[in-house]
């Protein structure tokens, strides 16, 4: 009798575990407002389409984000509109949106501030959002897929002598000239993809740089994170005094064909951005 009872209890426990595993990721009824494109992309990737009730005006991917209620820009969200949507959770990003915390706290609206400064923090942020929204399993799968790409690229990079890695100049914007500096998310991407960021010594994460410094640092490759058509690149760079002597320009290794969103937005498409950078560094 005892053995039968123990077998019965074991069977019940097994059923409970299986049922729990099946429903562990059943999403609670939530109303979510996302105030940044990157977190909106993560939420969609986690299958939270129905839970998202509001996004910023800059949230353009996936296409379904365009159907969501707009609650203002990244730097100027419409607080009244956010409140009207009656969210259970608001996703903030960075210091620029810090002031919203006090307002949400007074209204007893839950919020999360997600502002990854590097790839490791991005993975942590994905798992954090998954935990907060009931999409933990999907978040782990997404995080693991990004980890896998990072690991493969780091293994490749570890076998390349530092002297043989390409020197990369990445231009975030052209007027004024902006580039990624020390401890920036993009700096981490360049290193992970196997390149050397020639502006990694600049103290600010994203900083202006004197055009003459680019000449002195002589990059092997130039990546532009703004997409231009026709002969814009040639016409613009030809006006920069002395740049005709830069190795990247002499060899024609200027790339403006990568979707900037997969480099600049710390979201689920970052793995694709890393792969695209790696291809330019080593396969083109």
Secondary structure per residue as TSV (DSSP state, phi and psi in degrees):
chain	resnum	aa	ss	phi	psi
A	1	X	-	360.0	-42.6
A	2	X	H	-63.0	-44.3
A	3	X	H	-62.3	-41.3
A	4	X	H	-63.6	-40.3
A	5	X	H	-64.7	-43.7
A	6	X	H	-63.8	-39.4
A	7	X	H	-64.0	-39.3
A	8	X	H	-63.9	-45.0
A	9	X	H	-61.4	-42.5
A	10	X	H	-62.2	-40.2
A	11	X	H	-65.4	-41.3
A	12	X	H	-62.7	-45.0
A	13	X	H	-61.8	-40.3
A	14	X	H	-62.1	-41.9
A	15	X	H	-64.6	-40.6
A	16	X	H	-62.4	-44.1
A	17	X	H	-62.4	-43.9
A	18	X	H	-63.8	-41.9
A	19	X	H	-65.7	-39.9
A	20	X	H	-63.8	-43.0
A	21	X	H	-61.7	-35.0
A	22	X	H	-71.7	-34.4
A	23	X	H	-103.6	-2.8
A	24	X	T	-57.2	-31.2
A	25	X	T	-104.1	15.6
A	26	X	-	-68.7	122.5
A	27	X	-	-75.7	132.7
A	28	X	-	-69.7	160.7
A	29	X	-	-72.7	113.7
A	30	X	-	-133.9	155.3
A	31	X	-	-121.4	114.9
A	32	X	E	-115.8	135.5
A	33	X	E	-115.3	126.9
A	34	X	E	-114.0	126.6
A	35	X	-	-103.1	14.6
A	36	X	S	-147.0	143.8
A	37	X	H	-56.4	-41.5
A	38	X	H	-62.7	-45.5
A	39	X	H	-70.2	-32.2
A	40	X	H	-62.2	-42.9
A	41	X	H	-62.2	-41.6
A	42	X	H	-62.8	-45.6
A	43	X	H	-60.5	-43.1
A	44	X	H	-63.7	-40.8
A	45	X	H	-64.1	-27.7
A	46	X	T	-85.5	5.9
A	47	X	T	79.0	26.9
A	48	X	-	-101.5	28.0
A	49	X	T	-50.2	-52.1
A	50	X	T	-68.1	-27.5
A	51	X	T	-80.0	-20.9
A	52	X	E	-78.5	117.5
A	53	X	E	-109.6	-12.5
A	54	X	E	-157.7	143.6
A	55	X	E	-140.6	167.6
A	56	X	-	-75.0	164.1
A	57	X	T	-68.3	-15.4
A	58	X	T	-90.9	-1.5
A	59	X	-	-81.0	102.8
A	60	X	-	-116.1	-5.0
A	61	X	-	-138.5	139.6
A	62	X	S	-69.9	-179.5
A	63	X	G	-56.1	-32.1
A	64	X	G	-63.8	-20.3
A	65	X	G	-62.8	-27.7
A	66	X	G	-67.2	-19.2
A	67	X	G	-86.1	-10.7
A	68	X	S	-81.4	154.7
A	69	X	E	-62.8	131.9
A	70	X	E	-90.2	134.5
A	71	X	-	-119.5	35.2
A	72	X	B	97.5	-178.7
A	73	X	-	-84.8	175.0
A	74	X	S	-58.9	-47.0
A	75	X	S	-88.1	-11.9
A	76	X	S	-139.2	65.3
A	77	X	B	-68.8	147.9
A	78	X	-	-86.5	100.3
A	79	X	H	-60.9	-42.3
A	80	X	H	-60.3	-41.8
A	81	X	H	-67.6	-39.4
A	82	X	H	-59.5	-45.9
A	83	X	H	-63.2	-39.1
A	84	X	H	-63.0	-27.7
A	85	X	T	-78.0	-7.0
A	86	X	T	51.3	56.8
A	87	X	-	-74.4	149.6
A	88	X	S	-88.6	-22.7
A	89	X	E	-149.4	133.7
A	90	X	E	-119.2	130.2
A	91	X	E	-100.3	117.5
A	92	X	E	-105.4	166.4
A	93	X	-	-144.8	125.3
A	94	X	T	74.6	176.4
A	95	X	G	-67.7	-28.7
A	96	X	G	-63.5	-26.1
A	97	X	G	-105.0	10.1
A	98	X	T	-59.1	-36.2
A	99	X	T	-63.7	-21.4
A	100	X	H	-69.4	-24.0
A	101	X	H	-55.9	-46.9
A	102	X	H	-60.5	-41.6
A	103	X	H	-64.3	-46.8
A	104	X	H	-65.6	-37.8
A	105	X	H	-62.2	-43.6
A	106	X	H	-63.5	-32.2
A	107	X	T	-89.4	2.2
A	108	X	T	58.5	37.7
A	109	X	-	-101.0	124.8
A	110	X	E	-67.5	142.8
A	111	X	E	-141.7	158.1
A	112	X	E	-132.9	134.0
A	113	X	E	-102.0	115.3
A	114	X	-	-115.3	113.9
A	115	X	-	-145.6	70.0
A	116	X	-	-66.8	132.3
A	117	X	S	-97.5	-8.6
A	118	X	S	-156.7	-179.5
A	119	X	H	-67.2	-37.3
A	120	X	H	-62.6	-41.8
A	121	X	H	-69.0	-31.0
A	122	X	H	-62.1	-46.8
A	123	X	H	-60.6	-42.9
A	124	X	H	-61.8	-40.8
A	125	X	H	-63.9	-40.0
A	126	X	H	-61.2	-45.9
A	127	X	H	-66.8	-35.1
A	128	X	H	-64.4	-44.6
A	129	X	H	-66.0	-38.3
A	130	X	H	-61.6	-43.3
A	131	X	H	-64.3	-40.2
A	132	X	H	-73.2	-21.8
A	133	X	H	-110.9	0.5
A	134	X	T	82.6	12.8
A	135	X	-	-111.4	41.7
A	136	X	H	-59.5	-42.9
A	137	X	H	-65.9	-43.6
A	138	X	H	-65.9	-36.9
A	139	X	H	-64.3	-41.0
A	140	X	H	-64.1	-42.3
A	141	X	H	-61.7	-43.1
A	142	X	H	-65.4	-45.8
A	143	X	H	-61.1	-42.3
A	144	X	H	-65.4	-36.2
A	145	X	H	-66.2	-37.9
A	146	X	H	-70.7	-41.4
A	147	X	H	-57.4	-40.7
A	148	X	H	-62.2	-44.1
A	149	X	H	-63.8	-44.9
A	150	X	H	-60.0	-44.6
A	151	X	H	-61.8	-44.3
A	152	X	H	-62.5	-43.8
A	153	X	H	-68.0	-37.3
A	154	X	H	-68.2	-36.8
A	155	X	H	-62.8	-43.5
A	156	X	H	-61.2	-48.5
A	157	X	H	-63.5	-33.9
A	158	X	H	-66.1	-20.2
A	159	X	T	-92.7	-1.0
A	160	X	S	-102.3	121.7
A	161	X	-	-57.2	145.4
A	162	X	G	-56.4	-35.8
A	163	X	G	-68.3	-17.6
A	164	X	G	-101.9	-3.5
A	165	X	S	-78.1	141.2
A	166	X	-	-70.0	139.6
A	167	X	E	-85.3	123.7
A	168	X	E	-112.0	130.4
A	169	X	E	-109.9	116.4
A	170	X	E	-107.8	124.8
A	171	X	E	-105.0	113.8
A	172	X	E	-75.2	-36.8
A	173	X	E	-153.8	160.2
A	174	X	E	-107.1	-15.3
A	175	X	T	-148.7	91.6
A	176	X	T	-76.3	163.9
A	177	X	E	-70.2	121.4
A	178	X	E	-123.8	144.3
A	179	X	E	-147.7	163.3
A	180	X	E	-80.4	130.5
A	181	X	-	-105.7	-154.4
A	182	X	T	-62.5	139.1
A	183	X	T	61.3	20.5
A	184	X	-	-85.5	157.9
A	185	X	H	-59.6	-42.4
A	186	X	H	-68.7	-35.5
A	187	X	H	-58.7	-42.7
A	188	X	H	-63.4	-37.9
A	189	X	H	-65.0	-44.1
A	190	X	H	-59.9	-46.4
A	191	X	H	-63.9	-43.8
A	192	X	H	-64.3	-36.5
A	193	X	T	-76.1	-5.2
A	194	X	T	102.7	14.6
A	195	X	-	-108.8	174.0
A	196	X	E	-113.9	118.1
A	197	X	E	-78.2	113.6
A	198	X	T	-72.2	-11.0
A	199	X	T	-110.4	21.0
A	200	X	T	-69.0	-13.2
A	201	X	T	-87.2	-7.5
A	202	X	-	-71.3	133.7
A	203	X	S	-68.1	-35.3
A	204	X	S	-83.2	147.4
A	205	X	S	-58.6	-41.9
A	206	X	E	-132.1	120.3
A	207	X	E	-139.2	157.5
A	208	X	E	-76.6	155.7
A	209	X	-	-140.6	143.2
A	210	X	-	-69.5	128.0
A	211	X	H	-52.5	-31.9
A	212	X	H	-64.9	-30.2
A	213	X	H	-65.9	-33.6
A	214	X	H	-65.6	-40.5
A	215	X	H	-61.3	-45.8
A	216	X	H	-64.2	-36.0
A	217	X	H	-83.0	-15.6
A	218	X	T	45.2	70.8
A	219	X	-	-67.8	150.3
A	220	X	S	-80.6	-20.8
A	221	X	E	-151.6	144.8
A	222	X	E	-120.0	126.9
A	223	X	E	-114.3	125.8
A	224	X	E	-103.9	131.1
A	225	X	S	-99.9	27.2
A	226	X	S	-133.8	129.2
A	227	X	-	-89.8	121.5
A	228	X	-	-120.3	153.5
A	229	X	-	-106.0	168.9
A	230	X	T	54.6	-131.7
A	231	X	T	-104.8	25.5
A	232	X	H	-57.4	-45.8
A	233	X	H	-60.1	-50.1
A	234	X	H	-61.6	-43.1
A	235	X	H	-66.3	-40.6
A	236	X	H	-72.0	-46.9
A	237	X	H	-69.1	-27.8
A	238	X	H	-67.1	-20.3
A	239	X	T	-85.0	-9.6
A	240	X	S	-87.4	109.9
A	241	X	T	-55.7	123.5
A	242	X	T	88.5	-8.1
A	243	X	G	-72.7	-14.9
A	244	X	G	-65.1	-15.9
A	245	X	G	-92.9	-4.4
A	246	X	S	-70.3	135.0
A	247	X	H	-55.6	-43.7
A	248	X	H	-60.0	-37.9
A	249	X	H	-77.4	-39.2
A	250	X	H	-62.9	-33.8
A	251	X	T	-91.8	-1.9
A	252	X	T	68.9	29.3
A	253	X	-	-100.2	65.4
A	254	X	E	-117.6	125.4
A	255	X	E	-121.1	121.7
A	256	X	-	-127.5	27.8
A	257	X	-	-109.9	6.8
A	258	X	S	-95.7	131.2
A	259	X	-	-56.8	115.6
A	260	X	T	-59.0	-26.2
A	261	X	H	-64.6	-28.7
A	262	X	H	-84.4	-0.4
A	263	X	H	-110.6	-43.5
A	264	X	H	-89.7	-20.5
A	265	X	S	-96.5	114.0
A	266	X	-	-75.1	77.5
A	267	X	S	-136.3	-160.7
A	268	X	T	-67.6	-18.1
A	269	X	T	-88.9	4.2
A	270	X	H	-61.3	-35.5
A	271	X	H	-59.2	-42.3
A	272	X	H	-64.5	-39.5
A	273	X	H	-61.2	-42.3
A	274	X	H	-61.9	-42.8
A	275	X	H	-65.1	-41.5
A	276	X	H	-64.2	-40.6
A	277	X	H	-63.5	-45.6
A	278	X	H	-59.1	-41.3
A	279	X	H	-59.7	-44.9
A	280	X	H	-65.2	-38.6
A	281	X	H	-67.1	-38.1
A	282	X	H	-126.3	-14.9
A	283	X	T	-112.0	-23.1
A	284	X	-	-77.4	360.0
